[in-house]
Amino acid sequence: MRTRFGRLLVAMLMAIPLFVSCDENDNNAGAAIITFDNNDITVSNGILSKAITGSIKAPYGEKIDAIEMYVVYNYNGQETSALLAEKKDLTEVKNSNQNEYTFRFTETNTVVSRYLDNIIGIVVVASIKNGDTTTKTLLIKHSSVTPPATTDTPLSSPQAFTITYKNSSQAVADRTAMEITWTRNAEDAVTANFSTDGVILTKYEYDNITTQNELKDAYNAGKKVTSFSAQSDSKFSEMYMIVNDYSTLRLVRFIKLEFSPGNNKAYFNERH
């Protein structure tokens, strides 16, 4: 059988004076018999569908003199080879007296792993003591399996909401929105205290959350808080957070805080 490895094999055999060229399926009397256990092997997402296994056996009464195995791979459009193993790396069948060797390689092998994405096949070259040589090639196919697409949903457009705080006797429900409760004002007359179940964000973190999965991941990874404070009017600085309202995670931007006797207001928007 003629294969795409023809020119490469000639070059390989010329580079190894020990070997004499012959057709790779030509297992004549006096030549080693090379067998691949699996002739239908595919690379899919960096994994071999089956292990590369087989054997090299000399005719009765003969001894294997040399074995070399090569990984053949595509490098910039050219077939290139790398030494995979020699006789000393293979397993001699017990009590065979150098008559038979077996091999087994998977993607965990250093050489196979290095060239797996561009592998074309495996070439085995074996000679016996009388100098006869045989070669055999295993072609390896590639199958690209596309992983299922992960679904993610962009966050909603920003929706504004306001919390109004009149005084400490005001009903909690009237000073709560999106599970943020305005608990009280501090005695300094510029600080408002809030309770919530959330995660405080930096502006950079806030700006980089655009989908529901990103929002969930950021909440799960963040340090949970049960309260936060903000200063009002000219001392106010915007704040960013994720709030868990127990039905939906919300990405919240605290925009403005205004103090006015009996009518304090906190302005937010949220996306979910």
PEPEPE-V959153 format. One record per backbone hydrogen bond with DSSP energy under -0.5 kcal/mol. CO is the residue of the C=O (numbers start at 1). NH is the residue of the N-H. If there is no record, write none. Layout:
CO|NH / CO|NH
//
This chain:
3|6 / 5|9 / 6|10 / 7|11 / 8|12 / 9|13 / 10|14 / 11|15 / 13|16 / 15|17 / 16|19 / 23|26 / 25|27 / 26|28 / 28|31 / 32|34 / 33|57 / 35|37 / 35|55 / 37|39 / 41|141 / 42|44 / 42|49 / 43|143 / 44|47 / 47|44 / 51|53 / 52|105 / 53|37 / 53|38 / 54|103 / 55|35 / 56|101 / 57|33 / 59|62 / 63|129 / 66|127 / 67|87 / 68|125 / 69|84 / 69|85 / 70|72 / 70|123 / 71|82 / 72|120 / 72|121 / 73|75 / 73|80 / 75|78 / 78|75 / 80|73 / 82|71 / 85|69 / 86|89 / 86|90 / 87|90 / 90|92 / 91|102 / 93|96 / 98|64 / 99|58 / 100|93 / 101|56 / 102|91 / 103|54 / 105|52 / 106|109 / 109|113 / 110|114 / 111|115 / 112|116 / 113|116 / 115|118 / 116|119 / 118|74 / 120|140 / 121|72 / 122|138 / 123|70 / 124|136 / 125|68 / 126|134 / 127|65 / 127|66 / 128|131 / 132|128 / 134|126 / 136|124 / 137|139 / 138|122 / 139|41 / 141|43 / 143|145 / 144|146 / 145|147 / 153|212 / 159|270 / 161|268 / 163|266 / 164|166 / 165|264 / 167|170 / 171|174 / 171|175 / 172|175 / 173|176 / 174|164 / 175|182 / 177|180 / 179|181 / 180|177 / 181|183 / 181|195 / 184|193 / 186|189 / 190|232 / 191|186 / 192|230 / 193|183 / 193|184 / 194|228 / 195|181 / 196|198 / 197|244 / 198|225 / 199|242 / 201|240 / 202|206 / 203|207 / 204|208 / 206|209 / 208|210 / 210|155 / 211|215 / 212|216 / 213|217 / 214|218 / 215|219 / 216|220 / 217|221 / 218|222 / 222|224 / 223|200 / 225|198 / 226|196 / 228|194 / 230|192 / 232|235 / 233|236 / 239|254 / 240|201 / 241|252 / 242|199 / 243|245 / 243|250 / 248|245 / 250|243 / 250|252 / 251|271 / 252|241 / 252|254 / 253|255 / 253|269 / 254|239 / 256|267 / 257|233 / 258|265 / 260|263 / 264|165 / 265|258 / 266|163 / 267|255 / 267|256 / 268|161 / 269|253 / 270|159 / 271|251
//
